[in-house]
């Protein structure tokens, strides 16, 4: 046996070294005597172990991308996520749908053959045919007064005078009044089909409101004010003697609120369906408690349902189980399903994406307004120059040629697309319905605070939104919006003029409503003109190269590089 072999045998016979167990960390002093019961309890106490989750590079990049570039990006991870993502992007154009309801015509919420079909005239068409506005308002209020008085409700209007107004004004106003009621019925149908209103509530509202015009009181909270957040737009008629807000302006306000809620619920319902398929969300469970309901509360409920006290025998009392109403948390999503509210718990990135559907300004208060004013002045200085508008139009034509679907030379459809915008023909109307339009359609509240007929008489705003512009910045935005939508109309027609066409239109050049979810970046963007536009422009060009590098470089060289060299 060699020396090496002997050494190996000795090593093999040596006992294996075992690391001593680490001393258990406990939260009590072992030196002090303890009873057996105390030791049983204390043995279950230990130190809290904090583990930090390590994110992969992709997870870090995805989080960065959502914060800085696209707040809706996580929606791609859903089952058939592109469907929900595109719906969420198109939701940003909800104001264009309100514009269609007001100036052009109402349309169905549900698609027929892949299209949103027009089903009635718009609000503006009715208003323009009313020759005596004050007489019409008196007639409409009188019709509603008689209906609600017959139901035992206090309206604050004199019933005898209302009957007299109806007798004298029926011939002149009844036809237009019925048109206005029918318009509101179609808006309510839109709400029902979107499920923000239940079918049962819809039927009950129509039954109780055959001569409906809104009686919003002067003291009612403003639907657009922050203090009224959470207030439902479908309210039971309680009756009052306070003065009533002009019902015509209120109809526009109601229409705007309902269309926005309906379109948002369209996105939320699709999100729930596709998120549940991958277990990204779950229905929130809240505790319930038993409560005794007294006869007075039962009577109130029956009254709300339109059931008289003598219709059924009342119980002395009954016990029901009610859920504890708590505030919605940041990780929760609220959806309406057949008029009922459902709350879902979601992963943080998804709840953040849903919250970003509505843009809330980051700069508020006096200091915020000063900063935004400074940024607006700088923006005005740049955009007020004629060469900016002309240059923007030219650049968008070349950009659309590179980033659009298929192959097309710049300016080939420039005049025809401008014609659709100028004439507001069927192509333009379809463009609005589908959500392809870019830009903001003005602050709709501007109309609600004014006399609608007088405003229309002075500006003709029912036909042309440009006439109602009161500020140079608004006028410039309107002109630039017109220019921006020319290549979008072209792309919309190329892509089939449906939902896919609308999405393609928003993608063909920069979609200014697309932004990251970071609050810090939002503040920076509001204080710095064109910051988000620059970010989105770079991202869009990068995505275009990634999707089709060959076509991007070929069209870029043919339509941008060669002409630039030729005219150098």
C-alpha positions, 0 to 999 in steps of 0.5 A: 500500500502506497503512502497516498492510498493509506492517506486516502483510507484514513480520510474515508474513515474520518467522521463527516463534519456536521455543522452545528444547528443555528441557535433558534431566535426567540423573543423571551429571556430563557434565564428567567423561570417560566411556567409550562403554559407560558413556554407553550405560548412563547415558543410560538413567537419568533422574529418576523422574516422580511424577504425582498422579492427579486425582480427580473430584468424584464419585470423591471423594464416592464415597470419602467415602461408602464411608469414612463411611456404607456400606463396601459401596457400591462393589459397586453399580459391578459388572455387575448390582451390586445383586445382589452388594450385596444378598447382602453386606448379607444376609450380615450376618445369618449368625448368624440362620441359625446360630440356625435350624440350632440351634433350628429346623432345617437348610435347603439352601444352594441355593434351590429355586423362589427359597426356602431349603427346610428339609431336616431337624430342628435340633440343639436338637430332638435334644438335648432328646430325650436323657434321659441326657446322660452316657450318650449322650456315652459311647455317641457317643464309643465309636461313633467310637472303634470306627470310627477304631480299625478304620481304624488310628487312635489315639483315646486311648479304651479299645477294649474299654470302648467295645465294652462301652458299645455293647452296653449302650447301643445300645437307648437311644442308637442312634436319637438318635446317628443323628439327630445324625450325620445333622444333621452330614451336612446341615451338611457338605452345606451346606459342599459346596454352598457350595464351601468343601468340594470334592465329592471331599473331601465324599465321602471324609469321609462314607466315612471318618466314618459314625459321626462326632462331633468329637474336638477335643483339649483342646490344640487351638486355639480356633476363635474365638481370634485365634491360630487365624486361618487354621486350617482347620476340616476337619482330617484325623483324626491320632489322639491320647491327649489328652483330648477336648473335649465333642463336643456343644459342638464340634458347635455350634462347627463348625456355626457356623464352617461356616455363616459360611464358607459364607455369606461364600463365597456373597457372594465367588463372586457378587462374582467373577462380576460383577467379572470381567465388568468387569475389576475383578479378575484372578486372582493369579499367583504363581511356582512352583518345582520340589521333589523329593518323597521317599517318606515324603511320598508315603506321608503323602499316601496315608494322608491319602487313605485309600490303603494303602501296598500299594495302589500301587507307590511311586516312589523320588521325584518332582518337582512344582511348588509355588506360593510361599505368601505372605501375602494382601495388602490388595488381594487377595480369597480365594475357595473354588471347589469346595474350592480356594482362589483368590486375586484381585487387586482394585481397592482400593475393592473389596477394602476392601468385601470386608474390611468384611463382617466387623466387627472392633472398633477399640477393644481392650486395656485402654484400649479396654475402658475407653472401650467400658465408658463408652459402654455405661454411657451407652447403658444409662442411655438404653435402660433407661428404659421410655419409650425402648422404647415410643418406639422402637416407636412411632417405627419404626411411623411411619418404616416407613410412610414408608420402606417399599414401598407404602402402609400405615398405622402399627400396621395389622400391629403385633399380627400381626407381634408374634405371628410373633415371639412364636410363632416360627412359619413366617413367623419361621423363614423370616425367619431363613433369608433374613437379614431379622432385625436385631440380634445373636443374642448371642455364640454362644461363650457356649454352647460353653463350657458343659454344653449339657444343663445350660444347657438344663435351667436356661434352656431356651435351645434354645427361647428365647434370651432365657432365657440372658441373664446381663447387663442389657445383653444383656436390654435388647438382646434386648427392643429387638431384639424391638421392632425386628423387628416392622416388619421382619416386616411389610415382609418379608411385604409384599415376598414373604418371599424374598430381596427381602423380607429385603432390604426388611426390613433397609431399612425402618428403620435397618440397624445393621450398615451402616457406613463402612469408616473405622477412625477413624470406627469408633473414634469410633462405638464410643466414642459411643453411637448415632453410627452410628445417627444417620448411618444414619438421615439417610442412609436418609431421604435415599435414601428421598426420592431414590427416591420424593420424592412418596410420601415427602412425602405419607406423611410429612405424612399419618402424622407431620405431621398427627397431630403438629399434631392432638395438639399 
